[in-house]
Amino acid sequence: EFSVRHLLVKWLGVSLAVASGLAVGPEGPMIFIGASLGYLCSRLPQSPTIWKLLGQPPATVGDDVFTRDYTSIGAACGIAAAFRAPIAGTLFIVEEAASHFKKEQMSNIFFGGLAALEVILVSGGAGAVLEYKVQTGEGCSSTPWWSFLFYVIVGLICGCAGAFFNWLNIKVMTWRASHCNAKMPKRRAFELVVLCLLSSSAWLFAASAFGVNAASTSQLLQKSDGCLKDNWKNQVITGSVIERDGEDYVQKFLPAPCLYGVQKDPVLCGDAFKLSANNTYAKTCVDAVQTPSISARADHEEYCCAFKSIDELTAGIFQVPSNASCPLDLGEGAPSLKKHDEGASYNTMGVLTLVPFKTACQNLFARGIPNLISLPAMCVFLVLFFIAAAITAGSAVPSGLLMPQMVIGALIGRIGAMLVINIQESMKFSQSEGNSMWAAAFQPFFSANGGPLALDALLTPETAGYLDPGIGALIGAAAFLGGSGRVTLFTTVMMVEITGDPVMIFPVGFATIFAVLMGNAINHGLYHALIDVQSQPYLPDTWQADQLPPNILVKHMMPTNDPIVVPLQGGKAGIHAAIDGNPYSGFPLVNESGAVIGLCDRKDLEELLEQDGEVTPEELKFVSDLYPVTVRKEFPLQSAYQLFKSMDMKNLVVVDDHHRPVAVMTRFAFLAWRVAERLGDKFHSLMSEETDRIQRTRSMRRQ
């Protein structure tokens, strides 16, 4: 129900749910909140005060049209506000949410999404939205030539995993519908307590089971392509210079001495050379760098090992290429279980379990730092989080599934990329890609120029021939969303928008398509399956020819009870007689001879009853649809279905030859399972007749 009360409950509930550590996201309630606001805005044209001022009755304003259009705009605004993705919000409505969509409405939905995004930006809340910006630039989005095989494999795996996720969640939802439903509030509250305890305990114990890792470049930047975000890159460089590269001028960087254990410094290295004759440490420092090619240089005395001052060098505090490493402050996104650690170490499981899941997803998307999360930690967390997300979804807490599914898919994709890197390492299969990021003055240190640094030194082109695990995580996240929800366009565009990397549109879309195909081969999408679990009367866009024969007639499915009508001359008494004691939403308006002349909506009739004085025939006509669609009993049910869907109807009146109402059909009459249940054995005979007719037609064509 879209109301202010439910809106406030959703807003408070999702705030508490996300903060509790449950495997949930905030996007679902944000969509609901947006849809609620859209629905409440749609009520304005329906207010008696408003439409009387406009001089237009509700029947001509279009109650259902306003409700549908405004609600869809609000839902798209929820997506745009949650992910800063107005285009994805529009596609979500087109592809998944709207059961009846007009092309003219697309621009309104997109404009609403832009307005929601603008409010977020102007209000200063940009940091609070679900944004997952990744580092972009030269080489950051490049992938090896064989990567398309990785996209296909990850897509197929995520399609299977998404189908299994759907199966598990549907099983839990089916059990919950029988043993822990809305009529059992105590059980539902107890279930939430249990879920909170289990989730928080699992995250803490999982982090405790994994040790503390040193936050150092020698550990974290192995096999890195150098695509580090600025906060991390600035810790391993000391500056930059502009150099000429052919006809272009490019920016090159100067590495921090601790990164490689070497430095080019005319002052410090010159002093080290002077001390090398009398000091063992200084001699070791100089000899570690002075290869024949460097010694042959005129400025060879400017090249030495890494140290900060002569006092430290004489005290034995220096680094050479064999033990070089820089401390790397990973920030709040990589917590440690040690107190007062000041960024010297972090917990490899804690980057997933001890931070908000938004941050965990950002850590999985992180590029240029392949070893941030270990393989065992990701595998353990994948199992725990997969189960937690599947059983938590659908519980009595406002929550969304998009972010949990992104985390699951990102884990699968990053694990896959790490496994590929290990395979490449074992097979010694790699390739040099791109140019060095370091300035020309530093190039003599590398082995390609006869320097002391190994061929596979950190942050060199020789380590760039691997698929970045951050890219693998992005592809996996999109593929799992497609494998579970079976939405392709929305998923592809959303992942590109929230990461800010348009180059990824092909890998993301390619993997998502394979995930959707694999998932469809196994079971229905999650949202489609939940409609059946919750017994919602959802009608597909087209007649289900594989489940229903076309030779079924309206008389086979129309209600058997007499329709309840509103007499034109009945006044308030006639209205009370019609609407009291039943939940029906539509009532045929009949004249003195009983012929249908209109269709009344319950809401409009209730508003007429609230006014002073008797209800006149003119007022009844004023609030009624005076041109309702009617059909005869012998009308094909398939054609009635298409009318019902294409015109977005709530009620379809069946009349006799004298245009008197015989029945009022709702969407329940068109559900495939109800048709099969209602017809019983006759349904199978009709199916057999249709099969025989098709076979005869084919035989005649062959002849």
C-alpha positions in Angstrom: 0.0 0.0 0.0 1.4 3.4 -1.0 0.7 5.7 2.0 2.6 8.2 4.1 2.6 5.7 7.0 4.2 2.9 4.9 6.6 5.4 3.4 7.9 6.4 6.9 8.1 2.8 8.0 10.1 1.8 5.0 12.5 4.8 5.5 13.1 4.0 9.2 13.2 0.3 8.6 15.8 0.3 5.8 18.0 2.7 7.8 18.1 0.2 10.7 18.4 -2.9 8.5 21.4 -1.6 6.6 23.1 -0.5 9.8 22.4 -3.9 11.5 24.9 -5.9 9.3 22.2 -8.0 7.6 23.0 -9.1 4.1 20.6 -6.5 2.6 20.8 -3.3 0.6 18.8 0.0 0.7 17.8 0.2 -3.0 14.5 -1.8 -2.8 12.9 0.5 -0.1 14.3 3.5 -1.9 12.4 2.4 -5.0 9.3 1.9 -2.9 9.7 5.3 -1.3 10.0 6.9 -4.7 7.0 5.0 -6.0 5.0 6.1 -2.9 5.8 9.7 -3.4 4.8 9.3 -7.1 1.5 7.7 -6.0 0.8 10.5 -3.5 1.4 13.1 -6.2 -0.9 11.3 -8.5 -3.7 11.7 -6.0 -3.6 15.5 -6.5 -5.5 15.5 -9.8 -8.0 13.1 -8.4 -8.9 15.3 -5.4 -12.5 16.6 -5.7 -11.3 20.1 -4.9 -8.8 19.9 -7.8 -10.9 18.3 -10.5 -13.9 20.6 -9.7 -11.6 23.6 -10.2 -10.3 22.1 -13.4 -13.8 21.2 -14.5 -12.8 17.7 -15.4 -14.2 14.6 -13.8 -11.8 11.8 -12.7 -13.0 9.5 -15.5 -11.5 12.0 -18.1 -8.4 12.8 -16.0 -7.6 9.1 -15.9 -7.2 7.8 -12.4 -5.4 4.6 -13.4 -3.2 6.4 -15.9 -2.1 9.0 -13.4 -1.4 6.4 -10.8 0.6 4.2 -13.1 2.6 7.0 -14.7 3.4 8.9 -11.5 4.3 5.7 -9.6 6.7 4.6 -12.4 8.3 8.1 -12.3 8.8 7.8 -8.6 10.3 4.3 -8.8 12.8 5.5 -11.4 13.7 8.4 -9.1 14.4 5.9 -6.3 16.9 4.1 -8.6 18.5 7.4 -9.7 18.8 8.6 -6.1 20.2 5.3 -4.9 22.8 4.7 -7.6 23.2 8.1 -9.2 22.0 6.4 -12.4 19.0 8.2 -14.0 19.4 6.2 -17.3 19.4 2.9 -15.4 16.3 4.0 -13.5 14.5 4.7 -16.8 15.5 1.3 -18.2 14.5 -0.4 -14.9 10.9 0.8 -15.4 10.9 -0.1 -19.1 12.4 -3.6 -18.7 11.2 -4.8 -15.4 8.8 -2.7 -13.4 6.1 -1.3 -15.7 3.5 -3.9 -17.0 2.0 -1.3 -19.3 4.4 1.3 -20.7 4.0 4.2 -23.2 6.9 5.5 -25.2 5.8 9.0 -24.4 6.4 8.4 -20.7 10.1 7.6 -21.1 11.1 11.3 -21.3 9.1 12.0 -18.2 10.7 9.2 -16.3 14.2 10.2 -17.4 13.5 13.8 -16.4 12.3 12.7 -13.0 15.5 10.7 -12.5 17.6 13.7 -13.4 15.7 15.8 -10.9 16.2 13.3 -8.2 19.9 13.2 -8.9 20.1 17.0 -8.9 18.5 17.1 -5.5 21.1 14.6 -4.2 24.0 16.7 -5.6 22.6 20.1 -4.5 21.8 18.8 -1.0 25.4 17.6 -0.5 24.4 14.0 -0.1 26.6 12.7 -2.9 28.8 10.7 -0.6 25.8 8.8 0.9 24.5 7.3 -2.3 25.5 3.9 -3.6 28.3 5.0 -5.9 31.2 2.7 -6.9 33.5 4.9 -8.9 36.6 3.0 -10.2 39.9 4.4 -11.4 39.9 5.1 -15.1 42.5 6.3 -17.5 45.2 4.9 -19.7 45.5 1.2 -19.3 42.9 1.0 -16.5 40.2 -0.6 -18.6 42.4 -2.6 -21.0 42.0 -6.3 -21.0 44.0 -9.1 -22.6 42.9 -10.5 -26.0 41.6 -13.7 -24.5 39.3 -11.9 -22.0 36.1 -12.6 -24.0 36.5 -16.3 -23.0 36.6 -15.1 -19.4 33.4 -13.1 -20.0 31.6 -16.1 -21.3 32.7 -18.4 -18.5 31.9 -15.9 -15.8 28.5 -15.3 -17.4 27.6 -19.0 -17.5 28.8 -19.5 -13.9 26.9 -16.5 -12.6 23.8 -17.7 -14.6 23.9 -21.0 -12.8 24.7 -19.3 -9.4 21.8 -16.8 -10.0 19.4 -19.6 -10.8 20.5 -21.5 -7.6 20.1 -18.3 -5.6 16.5 -17.9 -6.9 15.7 -21.5 -6.1 17.0 -21.2 -2.5 15.2 -17.9 -1.9 11.9 -19.2 -3.3 12.2 -22.2 -1.0 12.7 -19.9 2.0 9.9 -17.6 0.9 7.5 -20.6 0.5 8.4 -21.8 4.0 8.0 -18.3 5.3 4.5 -17.9 3.7 3.3 -20.9 5.7 5.2 -20.7 9.0 6.3 -17.1 9.4 3.8 -14.8 7.5 2.3 -11.4 8.3 -0.4 -13.0 10.5 2.4 -14.2 12.9 4.1 -11.0 14.1 5.9 -12.6 17.0 7.5 -15.2 14.8 8.5 -12.6 12.3 10.1 -10.5 15.0 11.9 -13.5 16.4 13.1 -14.4 12.9 14.7 -10.9 12.5 16.4 -11.3 15.9 17.9 -14.6 14.9 19.0 -13.3 11.5 20.7 -10.3 13.1 22.5 -12.5 15.6 23.6 -15.1 13.1 24.8 -12.5 10.5 26.8 -10.3 12.9 28.3 -13.4 14.6 29.3 -14.9 11.2 31.0 -11.7 10.1 32.9 -11.3 13.3 34.0 -14.9 13.6 35.0 -15.0 10.0 37.3 -12.0 10.4 38.8 -13.5 13.6 39.6 -16.7 11.7 41.9 -14.8 9.3 45.2 -13.3 10.4 46.5 -9.8 10.0 48.2 -9.0 6.7 50.9 -6.4 6.3 49.7 -3.4 4.3 52.8 -3.1 2.2 53.5 -2.6 -1.5 55.5 -5.9 -1.7 52.4 -7.8 -0.7 49.6 -5.8 -2.3 50.9 -4.7 -5.6 52.2 -8.0 -7.0 50.8 -8.4 -10.6 49.4 -4.9 -10.4 48.7 -3.0 -13.7 49.4 0.3 -12.0 45.8 1.5 -12.1 45.7 2.7 -8.5 43.3 5.2 -7.2 44.9 8.5 -6.4 44.9 8.0 -2.6 47.1 4.9 -3.0 49.2 6.1 -5.9 50.2 9.2 -4.1 51.8 7.1 -1.4 54.2 5.3 -3.8 55.3 8.3 -5.9 57.2 11.5 -4.9 56.3 13.6 -7.9 55.9 13.7 -11.7 57.4 15.3 -14.7 56.2 16.0 -18.2 58.2 14.2 -20.9 58.0 14.0 -24.7 56.8 10.7 -26.1 57.0 11.0 -29.9 54.7 13.8 -30.8 52.9 13.8 -27.5 53.7 15.1 -24.1 52.9 12.7 -21.3 53.0 12.7 -17.5 55.6 10.4 -16.0 56.0 9.7 -12.3 58.9 9.4 -9.9 58.7 6.4 -7.5 59.1 6.6 -3.8 62.6 5.1 -2.9 61.0 2.5 -0.7 59.0 1.0 -3.6 62.0 -0.5 -5.3 64.8 0.0 -2.8 66.6 2.4 -5.1 66.8 6.1 -5.7 68.4 8.7 -7.9 69.5 11.5 -5.6 72.7 13.5 -6.3 73.0 14.6 -2.6 72.2 11.5 -0.6 73.8 9.0 -3.1 76.9 11.2 -3.4 77.3 11.1 0.3 76.8 7.3 0.3 79.6 7.0 -2.3 82.0 9.0 -0.1 81.2 6.8 2.9 81.4 3.5 1.0 85.1 3.2 1.3 85.0 3.2 5.2 81.4 2.1 6.0 80.0 -1.4 5.4 76.4 -0.3 5.2 77.2 2.4 2.7 79.2 0.0 0.6 76.3 -2.5 0.6 73.9 0.3 -0.4 76.1 1.3 -3.3 77.0 -2.2 -4.5 73.3 -3.2 -4.6 72.6 -0.7 -7.4 75.9 -0.4 -9.3 75.4 -2.8 -12.2 77.8 -2.5 -15.1 75.4 -0.4 -17.1 74.8 2.0 -14.3 78.5 2.2 -13.4 79.3 3.1 -17.0 77.1 6.2 -16.7 78.7 9.6 -16.1 76.2 10.3 -13.3 76.5 6.8 -11.7 77.2 8.3 -8.3 73.6 9.6 -8.2 72.2 6.1 -8.1 72.1 4.2 -4.8 69.8 2.2 -2.5 66.9 3.7 -0.6 67.4 5.6 2.7 66.2 8.8 4.2 69.3 10.3 5.7 73.0 9.5 6.2 72.4 8.9 9.9 69.9 6.2 9.1 72.3 4.7 6.5 75.2 4.5 9.0 72.8 2.9 11.5 71.9 0.2 9.0 68.4 1.5 8.2 68.1 1.3 4.4 66.5 -0.8 1.7 67.8 -2.6 -1.3 65.8 -4.2 -4.2 65.7 -7.6 -2.5 63.8 -6.3 0.6 62.1 -3.1 -0.7 58.6 -2.3 0.5 56.5 0.7 1.2 53.8 0.9 3.9 50.4 1.5 2.3 47.6 3.2 4.2 44.5 1.6 2.9 42.2 3.8 4.8 39.0 3.0 6.7 37.9 0.5 4.0 40.5 -2.0 5.3 40.2 -2.3 9.1 42.5 -4.3 11.3 41.7 -6.2 14.5 44.7 -4.7 16.1 44.3 -1.5 18.2 46.3 1.6 17.3 47.6 -0.1 14.1 47.7 3.2 12.2 47.3 1.4 8.8 50.4 -0.8 9.1 48.2 -3.9 8.7 44.7 -5.0 7.8 42.4 -8.0 8.1 41.9 -9.6 4.7 38.4 -10.8 5.7 37.7 -7.6 7.5 37.6 -5.7 4.2 34.5 -7.7 3.5 32.8 -8.3 6.9 33.9 -5.4 9.1 32.8 -2.6 6.8 29.5 -1.6 5.3 28.6 -3.8 2.3 28.8 -0.7 0.1 32.5 -0.4 1.1 33.0 -4.2 0.7 31.7 -3.9 -2.9 34.0 -1.0 -3.5 36.9 -3.1 -2.2 36.0 -5.9 -4.6 35.9 -3.4 -7.5 39.3 -1.9 -6.6 41.8 -2.0 -9.5 45.5 -2.2 -9.5 45.7 -4.0 -6.1 45.1 -7.7 -6.9 46.1 -9.1 -3.5 44.0 -6.8 -1.4 41.6 -9.8 -0.6 43.0 -13.3 -0.4 41.4 -16.2 -2.3 40.5 -18.2 0.8 38.8 -15.1 2.4 36.7 -14.5 -0.8 35.7 -18.2 -1.0 34.6 -18.4 2.6 32.8 -15.1 2.5 31.1 -16.0 -0.8 29.5 -19.1 0.8 28.5 -17.2 4.0 27.1 -14.2 2.2 25.3 -16.2 -0.5 23.3 -18.1 2.2 22.7 -15.0 4.3 21.4 -13.0 1.4 19.2 -15.8 0.2 17.5 -16.4 3.5 17.3 -12.7 4.6 15.6 -11.5 1.4 11.9 -11.4 2.0 12.0 -11.3 5.8 10.0 -8.7 7.7 12.6 -5.9 7.2 12.6 -3.3 4.4 15.6 -4.2 2.2 16.8 -4.6 -1.3 18.6 -7.3 -3.2 20.6 -5.4 -5.8 23.6 -4.6 -3.6 23.9 -8.1 -2.0 23.7 -9.6 -5.5 26.4 -7.2 -6.7 28.6 -8.4 -3.8 28.0 -12.1 -4.7 28.7 -11.5 -8.3 31.8 -9.4 -7.6 33.2 -12.2 -5.4 32.7 -14.7 -8.2 34.3 -12.5 -10.8 37.3 -11.5 -8.6 37.9 -15.1 -7.6 37.8 -16.1 -11.3 40.3 -13.4 -12.2 42.7 -14.4 -9.4 42.5 -18.0 -10.5 43.4 -17.0 -14.0 46.4 -15.0 -12.7 47.6 -18.0 -10.8 47.2 -20.2 -13.9 49.2 -17.6 -16.0 51.9 -17.5 -13.4 52.3 -21.3 -13.3 52.4 -21.4 -17.1 54.6 -18.3 -17.3 52.1 -16.9 -19.8 52.1 -13.2 -19.7 52.6 -10.3 -22.0 54.0 -6.8 -21.8 51.3 -4.1 -22.2 51.6 -0.4 -22.5 54.4 2.0 -21.6 56.2 2.4 -18.3 54.7 5.0 -15.9 58.1 6.0 -14.6 60.2 9.0 -15.7 63.2 8.5 -18.0 65.6 9.3 -15.2 64.5 6.2 -13.4 64.6 3.8 -16.4 68.3 2.7 -15.9 67.2 0.9 -12.7 65.2 -1.7 -14.7 66.7 -5.0 -16.0 65.7 -4.2 -19.5 68.3 -1.4 -19.4 70.8 -3.4 -17.4 69.6 -2.3 -14.0 69.3 -4.2 -10.7 65.5 -4.5 -10.7 64.0 -7.8 -11.8 62.0 -8.2 -15.0 58.7 -8.6 -13.0 59.3 -5.7 -10.7 56.2 -4.0 -9.4 54.2 -1.6 -11.5 56.0 -2.3 -14.8 54.6 -3.2 -18.3 55.7 -6.8 -17.7 53.1 -7.1 -15.0 50.2 -5.6 -17.0 49.4 -8.7 -19.1 46.9 -10.0 -16.5 43.2 -9.3 -16.2 42.7 -7.0 -13.3 40.6 -8.7 -10.6 38.7 -5.4 -10.2 37.5 -5.7 -13.8 36.6 -9.3 -13.1 34.6 -8.3 -10.1 32.7 -5.7 -12.1 31.9 -8.2 -14.8 30.8 -10.8 -12.2 28.5 -8.3 -10.4 26.7 -7.5 -13.6 26.5 -11.2 -14.7 25.0 -12.3 -11.3 22.4 -9.5 -11.4 21.4 -10.8 -14.9 21.5 -14.4 -13.9 19.2 -13.9 -11.0 16.9 -11.0 -12.0 17.1 -11.7 -15.8 17.4 -8.0 -16.7 20.0 -7.1 -19.3 19.7 -3.5 -20.4 19.2 -2.2 -16.9 22.0 -4.2 -15.4 24.5 -3.2 -18.2 23.8 0.5 -18.1 23.6 0.6 -14.3 27.0 -0.9 -13.8 28.5 1.5 -16.3 26.9 4.5 -14.7 27.8 3.7 -11.1 31.4 2.9 -11.9 31.9 5.7 -14.3 33.8 3.5 -16.8 31.9 3.4 -20.2 34.7 1.3 -21.7 33.3 -1.7 -19.7 29.9 -1.7 -21.5 31.0 -4.5 -23.9 32.4 -6.9 -21.2 29.6 -6.2 -18.8 26.9 -6.6 -21.5 28.5 -9.6 -23.1 28.7 -11.5 -19.7 25.2 -10.5 -18.7 23.7 -11.9 -21.9 25.2 -15.3 -21.3 24.2 -15.2 -17.6 20.6 -14.4 -18.6 20.5 -17.2 -21.2 21.9 -19.7 -18.8 19.5 -18.7 -16.0 16.5 -18.8 -18.3 17.5 -22.4 -19.3 17.2 -23.4 -15.6 14.3 -21.5 -14.0 12.4 -18.2 -13.9 13.9 -14.9 -12.9 13.6 -14.0 -9.2 11.1 -11.2 -9.5 8.9 -13.3 -11.8 9.0 -16.3 -9.4 8.2 -14.1 -6.3 5.0 -13.0 -8.0 3.8 -16.6 -8.0 4.9 -17.1 -4.4 3.0 -14.1 -3.3 0.0 -15.0 -5.4 -0.1 -11.7 -7.2 -2.4 -11.7 -10.3 0.3 -10.7 -12.8 -0.5 -11.0 -16.5 2.3 -11.3 -19.0 2.3 -8.9 -21.9 1.1 -11.5 -24.4 -1.2 -14.5 -24.3 0.7 -17.6 -23.0 0.2 -19.8 -26.1 2.4 -22.5 -24.6 0.1 -22.9 -21.6 -3.3 -21.9 -23.0 -5.1 -23.0 -26.2 -6.6 -20.2 -28.3 -10.0 -21.8 -28.5 -11.1 -20.9 -25.0 -14.1 -18.5 -24.8 -15.1 -15.8 -22.4 -18.0 -17.9 -21.1 -15.5 -20.6 -19.9 -13.9 -18.1 -17.5 -16.4 -15.5 -16.6 -17.7 -15.5 -12.9 -20.8 -17.5 -12.3 -22.3 -15.0 -9.8 -24.6 -12.3 -11.0 -22.8 -8.9 -11.5 -23.5 -6.2 -8.9 -24.7 -3.1 -10.7 -25.3 0.6 -9.8 -28.7 1.8 -11.1 -28.6 5.3 -12.7 -31.7 6.4 -10.8 -30.8 4.6 -7.5 -29.2 7.5 -5.7 -27.2 6.8 -2.5 -29.3 3.8 -1.6 -28.4 2.1 -4.9 -24.7 2.9 -4.4 -24.8 1.5 -0.8 -26.5 -1.7 -2.1 -23.8 -2.1 -4.7 -20.6 -1.5 -2.7 -21.5 -2.7 0.8 -20.4 -6.2 1.8 -17.9 -6.8 -1.1 -14.4 -5.8 -2.1 -15.1 -5.3 -5.8 -13.5 -2.3 -7.5 -15.7 -1.8 -10.6 -19.5 -1.7 -11.0 -21.5 -1.5 -14.2 -23.8 1.6 -14.4 -27.2 0.5 -15.8 -30.3 2.4 -17.0 -34.0 1.7 -16.4 -34.0 -1.3 -18.8 -30.8 -2.8 -17.2 -28.5 -2.0 -20.1 -24.9 -1.0 -19.4 -24.3 2.7 -20.0 -21.1 3.1 -18.0 -18.6 1.7 -15.5 -18.1 3.1 -12.0 -15.0 2.9 -9.8 -15.5 2.1 -6.1 -13.4 5.1 -5.0 -15.5 7.6 -6.9 -18.7 6.0 -5.6 -17.4 6.3 -2.0 -16.6 10.0 -2.6 -20.1 10.6 -3.9 -21.5 9.1 -0.7 -19.5 11.5 1.4 -21.1 14.6 -0.2 -24.3 16.2 1.3 -27.6 15.6 -0.4 -28.8 12.9 -2.8 -26.7 11.7 -5.7 -28.2 12.7 -9.0 -27.9 10.7 -12.3 -25.8 13.5 -13.7 -23.3 13.2 -10.9 -23.1 9.4 -11.4 -22.4 9.9 -15.1 -19.9 12.6 -14.2 -17.7 10.2 -12.3 -18.3 7.2 -14.5 -16.6 5.9 -17.7 -19.5 6.2 -20.1 -17.7 4.2 -22.9 -16.7 1.0 -21.2 -15.4 -1.9 -23.3 -17.8 -4.8 -23.3 -17.7 -8.3 -24.8 -20.1 -11.2 -25.5 -19.9 -14.6 -23.9 -18.8 -16.2 -27.1 -15.9 -13.8 -27.5 -12.5 -15.6 -27.6 -10.7 -15.4 -24.3 -7.4 -14.7 -26.1 -8.8 -11.6 -27.7 -10.3 -10.5 -24.4 -6.9 -11.0 -22.8 -5.2 -8.7 -25.4 -7.9 -6.1 -24.9 -7.5 -6.3 -21.1 -3.7 -5.9 -21.3 -3.3 -3.4 -24.1 -5.9 -1.0 -22.6 -4.6 -1.5 -19.0 -8.1 -2.4 -17.7 -9.2 -3.4 -14.3 -12.6 -4.7 -15.1 -14.1 -6.1 -18.3 -17.9 -6.2 -18.6 -19.6 -9.2 -20.3 -23.0 -8.4 -21.8 -25.8 -10.3 -23.5 -27.6 -9.5 -26.7 -29.6 -6.8 -25.0 -26.4 -5.2 -23.6 -27.4 -6.2 -20.1 -24.4 -7.2 -17.8 -23.8 -10.9 -17.4 -20.5 -10.8 -15.5 -17.6 -8.5 -14.6 -14.2 -10.1 -15.3 -11.0 -9.1 -13.5 -7.4 -10.1 -14.2 -7.9 -13.2 -12.1 -10.0 -14.7 -14.9 -7.1 -14.6 -17.3 -4.4 -16.3 -15.1 -3.1 -19.4 -16.8 -3.3 -21.6 -13.7 -6.8 -20.5 -13.0 -7.9 -21.2 -16.5 -6.5 -24.8 -16.2 -8.1 -25.2 -12.8 -11.5 -23.9 -13.8 -11.7 -26.0 -17.0 -10.4 -29.2 -15.5 -10.6 -32.1 -18.0 -12.1 -29.8 -20.6 -8.8 -27.9 -20.6 -6.9 -31.0 -21.7 -9.4 -31.8 -24.4 -9.1 -28.2 -25.8 -5.3 -28.5 -25.8 -5.6 -31.8 -27.7 -8.0 -30.2 -30.2 -5.6 -27.3 -30.8 -2.6 -29.7 -31.2 -4.6 -31.8 -33.7 -5.5 -28.6 -35.6 -1.9 -27.5 -35.9 -0.8 -31.0 -37.1 -3.5 -31.0 -39.7 -2.5 -27.6 -40.9 1.1 -28.7 -41.2 0.1 -31.8 -43.1 -1.9 -29.8 -45.6 1.0 -27.4 -46.1 3.3 -30.4 -46.9 0.9 -31.7 -49.4 
